[in-house]
């Protein structure tokens, strides 16, 4: 398991690694600049290089994620705010690339009631501009993707559903420099109940259908002060909210996602994640893993029945002449049908964005909705 937390960054960056060590995490997340100020933080090439070296050589911290400033609103109808937002995103991405970050998490913003279809094109253009204009990653360093974070659903926030995030990525021609970060509290507040194994399986299918599981790079692991479908962004410490430890366990323990970084953004006592929050998160993951691995352990006991069936054939078969022909058919092992993996999304990382017409966006939505039921059935057999 990879339990992480949001920690303080600071001017020299490297101390953020030790801040993570102090509370026992294996991944960290930091802001690339003040979350509520437009003024960008300036880091010298030497500071960025020192952080990359420290991160690469660190014995316990495996991943560093960056979070873009909260002020960014790529869906704004205000031209000045939109331009400032694109500029801020570009700078934040430059810093994240220079650090060798595993991803830059972004809140896309709000269209303030204009409607999602009305802002898709301008958001796609903003992504393309930032991806192309940001300073490139240093030689030998993997590129840092922009990770779109799902929203809690308040007002006109963009990304309140997985389908909306999928439409944004499609509008950028499936650029593989765009990925996904799921916040457990936001998902709960937007009305998605994953608190059971069945609910989590439904979520996994929805992610794969709308965005693609390969684009999911991390989670923000938080409990919620808000009820299911409450549409407000209010984080709670693990086990102290309406989701609860039992409600989080099926999600974080799922075999397909349990190894992804789980980044705590809980309040603690007011200063952010503590060591006890990390311990609580580990317990939840352990409980979640047992939900799935426990079921696998019980399966072999049922399959051992054939050994009992073959033993009686020595005595019972001779009494009936025709009997041996049937047991041989029953004893023939049943071949498992292995579900084919989902075909990878075609990507065009380096291509410039082709302007998206409003009508094109509506067509994407229509195509997306049709195959939902069929894909869900296939994945449920896995």
C-alpha positions in Angstrom: 0.0 0.0 0.0 1.1 3.6 -0.7 -0.3 6.0 1.9 0.6 9.6 1.3 -0.4 13.0 2.5 -0.4 16.7 1.7 2.5 18.4 3.4 4.0 21.9 3.5 6.3 22.7 0.5 8.5 25.6 1.4 11.1 27.6 -0.5 13.7 24.8 -0.7 11.2 22.0 -1.4 13.5 19.2 -0.1 12.2 19.6 3.5 8.8 18.5 2.3 10.2 15.0 1.9 11.2 14.9 5.6 7.8 16.3 6.5 6.4 13.2 5.0 8.8 10.9 6.8 7.8 12.5 10.1 4.2 11.2 9.8 5.1 7.9 8.1 3.9 8.4 4.5 5.3 6.9 1.3 4.1 9.7 -1.0 3.6 13.4 -0.6 1.7 16.2 -2.2 2.6 19.9 -2.1 1.3 23.2 -3.6 3.6 24.6 -6.3 2.6 28.1 -5.1 0.3 29.6 -2.5 -3.1 28.0 -3.0 -5.0 31.4 -2.6 -2.6 33.9 -4.2 -1.9 34.6 -7.9 1.8 35.5 -7.3 3.8 32.4 -8.4 6.6 30.9 -6.4 9.9 31.1 -8.1 12.3 28.2 -7.9 15.9 28.3 -9.2 17.0 25.4 -11.5 19.4 24.4 -8.7 16.5 24.0 -6.2 14.5 22.0 -8.6 17.5 19.8 -9.4 18.2 19.3 -5.7 14.7 18.1 -5.1 14.7 15.7 -8.1 17.9 14.1 -6.8 16.6 13.9 -3.2 13.4 12.3 -4.4 15.1 9.8 -6.7 17.4 8.7 -3.9 14.9 8.8 -1.1 14.5 5.4 0.7 10.8 5.6 1.6 9.1 8.4 -0.3 8.2 7.0 -3.8 6.1 9.7 -5.3 5.7 13.5 -5.2 2.5 15.1 -6.5 1.9 18.8 -6.9 -1.4 20.6 -6.5 -2.2 23.7 -8.6 -3.5 26.9 -7.0 -7.2 27.0 -6.1 -7.7 30.3 -7.9 -7.4 28.7 -11.4 -10.8 28.7 -13.3 -10.5 27.5 -16.9 -14.3 27.6 -17.3 -14.6 31.3 -16.5 -16.5 33.6 -18.8 -14.3 36.5 -17.7 -11.6 36.9 -20.3 -9.1 38.4 -17.8 -9.6 35.7 -15.2 -9.4 33.0 -17.9 -6.0 34.3 -19.1 -4.6 34.6 -15.6 -5.8 31.0 -15.0 -4.0 29.7 -18.1 -0.9 31.5 -17.1 -1.0 30.1 -13.6 -1.6 26.6 -14.8 1.4 26.9 -17.2 3.7 28.1 -14.4 2.5 25.4 -12.0 3.1 22.8 -14.6 6.6 24.1 -15.3 7.5 23.8 -11.6 5.9 20.3 -11.4 7.9 19.2 -14.4 11.1 20.7 -13.0 10.6 18.7 -9.7 10.0 15.5 -11.6 6.5 15.3 -10.1 4.3 12.3 -10.7 1.4 14.6 -11.5 -0.1 18.1 -11.2 -3.6 17.9 -9.6 -6.0 20.5 -10.8 -9.5 21.8 -10.0 -10.7 22.9 -13.4 -13.1 25.6 -12.1 -16.8 26.6 -12.5 -18.8 27.8 -15.5 -21.1 29.7 -13.1 -24.2 28.4 -14.7 -23.2 28.8 -18.3 -23.4 25.1 -18.9 -20.8 22.4 -19.4 -21.2 22.3 -23.2 -20.5 26.0 -23.4 -17.0 25.8 -21.8 -15.6 22.5 -23.1 -13.7 24.2 -26.0 -12.1 26.9 -23.9 -11.0 24.4 -21.2 -9.5 22.2 -23.9 -7.6 25.1 -25.4 -6.3 26.0 -21.9 -5.0 22.5 -21.4 -3.3 22.5 -24.8 -1.7 25.9 -24.2 -0.3 24.9 -20.8 1.0 21.6 -22.0 2.8 23.2 -24.9 4.0 26.4 -23.2 5.2 25.1 -19.9 9.0 24.4 -19.4 9.8 20.9 -20.6 10.8 18.2 -18.2 14.6 17.9 -17.8 16.4 15.3 -19.9 15.8 11.8 -18.6 12.8 12.8 -16.4 9.3 11.5 -17.2 6.8 14.1 -18.2 4.4 15.3 -15.5 0.7 14.9 -16.5 -2.1 17.2 -15.5 -4.5 15.2 -13.3 -8.1 16.5 -13.4 -9.7 16.2 -10.0 -13.3 15.3 -9.7 -15.5 18.0 -8.1 -18.0 17.7 -5.3 -20.7 19.1 -7.5 -21.5 22.5 -6.0 -22.8 25.2 -8.3 -21.4 25.0 -11.8 -18.2 23.2 -11.0 -16.6 21.3 -13.9 -15.7 17.6 -13.4 -18.6 16.8 -11.1 -19.0 13.5 -13.0 -16.5 11.1 -14.6 -18.3 11.5 -17.9 -17.5 15.3 -17.9 -13.8 14.5 -17.3 -13.9 12.0 -20.1 -15.4 14.6 -22.4 -12.6 17.1 -21.6 -10.0 14.5 -22.4 -11.7 13.6 -25.6 -11.9 17.2 -26.5 -8.1 17.3 -26.3 -7.8 14.3 -28.7 -7.1 11.9 -26.0 -3.8 13.6 -25.0 -1.9 11.1 -22.8 -0.6 14.0 -20.7 -4.0 14.3 -19.1 -5.0 12.0 -16.3 -7.3 11.6 -13.3 -7.2 12.1 -9.6 -10.2 10.9 -7.6 -11.1 12.6 -4.3 -13.1 10.2 -2.2 -15.0 13.0 -0.4 -15.9 14.8 -3.6 -17.1 11.5 -5.2 -19.3 10.8 -2.2 -20.7 14.4 -2.1 -21.5 14.2 -5.8 -23.7 11.2 -5.1 -21.6 8.1 -6.0 -21.9 5.4 -3.3 -18.9 3.1 -3.4 -19.2 2.0 0.3 -19.9 -1.7 -0.7 -18.0 -4.1 -2.9 -20.8 -3.9 -5.5 -20.6 -0.1 -5.4 -16.9 -0.1 -5.9 -17.1 -2.6 -8.8 -19.6 -0.2 -10.4 -17.2 2.7 -9.9 -14.3 0.8 -11.4 -16.4 0.1 -14.5 -17.4 3.7 -14.7 -13.8 5.0 -14.5 -12.7 2.5 -17.2 -15.6 3.4 -19.5 -15.4 7.2 -19.2 -11.7 8.0 -18.7 -9.8 4.7 -18.7 -8.2 3.1 -15.6 -4.7 3.7 -17.0 -5.3 7.5 -16.6 -6.1 7.1 -12.9 -2.8 8.1 -11.1 -3.8 8.8 -7.5 -6.6 9.3 -4.9 -7.2 12.0 -2.4 -8.2 9.9 0.6 -10.7 11.7 2.8 -13.8 11.1 4.9 -16.8 13.5 4.5 -18.5 15.9 6.8 -21.3 15.9 4.2 -23.9 13.3 3.5 -24.0 11.2 0.3 -25.0 13.6 -2.5 -24.6 16.7 -0.4 -22.7 18.5 -3.2 -20.2 20.3 -0.9 -16.5 20.0 -0.4 -16.0 19.3 3.3 -13.3 16.9 4.3 -13.2 14.9 7.6 -10.6 12.7 9.2 -10.7 9.0 8.3 -13.5 7.2 10.3 -15.0 10.5 11.6 -17.3 11.3 8.7 -20.4 10.0 6.9 -18.4 7.6 4.7 -16.6 6.0 7.7 -13.8 3.5 7.7 -16.1 0.7 6.5 -17.4 2.8 3.6 -13.9 3.6 2.4 -12.5 0.0 2.8 -14.2 -1.5 -0.4 -12.7 1.3 -2.5 -9.1 1.4 -1.3 -8.8 -2.4 -1.0 -9.9 -3.1 -4.6 -7.2 -5.2 -6.4 -7.1 -2.9 -9.5 -6.4 0.3 -7.5 -5.0 -0.6 -4.1 -1.4 0.1 -5.1 -2.1 3.6 -6.3 -0.9 6.5 -4.0 -3.6 7.4 -1.5 -3.0 11.1 -0.5 -4.6 12.2 2.7 -6.1 15.7 2.7 -7.7 15.4 6.1 -7.9 18.3 8.6 -6.2 16.5 11.5 -6.5 19.0 14.4 -6.4 21.9 12.0 -2.8 21.6 10.6 -3.4 18.8 8.1 -2.6 15.1 8.2 -0.9 13.6 11.3 0.8 10.3 12.0 -2.4 8.9 13.6 -4.3 9.7 10.4 -1.7 7.7 8.4 -2.2 4.8 10.8 -6.0 5.0 10.4 -5.6 5.0 6.6 -3.4 1.9 6.7 -6.0 0.1 8.8 -8.7 0.9 6.3 -6.7 -0.3 3.4 -5.8 -3.6 5.3 -9.6 -4.1 6.0 -10.4 -3.4 2.3 -7.8 -5.9 1.0 -9.3 -8.6 3.3 -12.7 -8.0 1.6 -11.3 -9.2 -1.7 -8.4 -11.5 -0.7 -10.5 -13.2 1.9 -13.0 -14.3 -0.8 -10.1 -15.7 -2.9 -8.9 -17.8 0.0 -12.3 -19.5 0.5 -12.5 -20.5 -3.2 -10.0 -23.4 -3.1 -11.9 -25.2 -0.3 -14.9 -25.5 -2.6 -12.8 -26.6 -5.6 -11.2 -29.4 -3.6 -14.4 -31.4 -4.0 -13.2 -33.2 -7.2 -10.6 -35.0 -5.1 -13.4 -36.6 -3.0 -15.3 -37.5 -6.2 -12.4 -39.4 -7.7 -11.6 -41.4 -4.6 -14.9 -43.4 -4.5 -14.4 -44.5 -8.1 -12.2 -47.3 -6.9 -15.0 -49.1 -5.1 -18.2 -47.7 -6.4 -17.5 -47.7 -10.2 -17.2 -51.5 -10.6 -20.8 -52.0 -9.4 -22.1 -50.0 -12.3 -20.6 -50.9 -15.7 -21.7 -47.6 -17.4 -20.8 -45.3 -14.6 -17.2 -44.6 -15.5 -18.2 -42.7 -18.7 -20.1 -39.9 -16.9 -17.6 -39.2 -14.1 -14.9 -38.6 -16.7 -16.9 -35.9 -18.3 -17.8 -34.3 -14.9 -14.2 -34.5 -13.8 -12.9 -32.6 -16.9 -11.6 -29.3 -15.7 -13.7 -26.3 -16.8 -11.7 -23.9 -18.8 -11.9 -20.3 -17.5 -12.7 -17.6 -19.9 -10.4 -14.7 -19.2 -11.9 -11.4 -20.0 -10.0 -9.5 -22.6 -8.4 -6.3 -21.3 -9.9 -3.0 -22.5 -8.2 -1.7 -25.6 -5.9 1.2 -24.7 -7.1 4.7 -25.6 -5.5 6.1 -28.7 -3.2 8.9 -27.7 -1.8 11.9 -29.6 0.5 13.5 -27.0 2.3 15.9 -29.2 -0.4 17.1 -31.5 -1.9 20.6 -31.3 -5.5 20.8 -30.4 -8.0 20.8 -33.2 -10.7 23.3 -32.3 -13.8 21.6 -30.9 -17.1 22.7 -32.2 -20.1 22.8 -29.8 -21.9 20.3 -31.9 -18.9 17.9 -31.7 -19.1 17.9 -28.0 -22.7 16.9 -28.0 -21.8 14.0 -30.4 -19.2 12.8 -28.0 -21.7 12.8 -25.2 -24.1 10.7 -27.3 -21.4 8.1 -28.2 -20.3 7.9 -24.6 -23.7 7.1 -23.2 -24.6 4.2 -25.5 -22.2 1.4 -24.5 -22.4 1.9 -20.8 -24.5 -1.2 -20.0 -22.5 -3.6 -22.2 -19.1 -2.7 -20.8 -20.5 -2.9 -17.2 -21.5 -6.5 -17.8 -18.2 -7.6 -19.2 -16.2 -6.0 -16.4 -18.5 -7.5 -13.7 -17.4 -11.0 -14.8 -13.8 -10.4 -14.0 
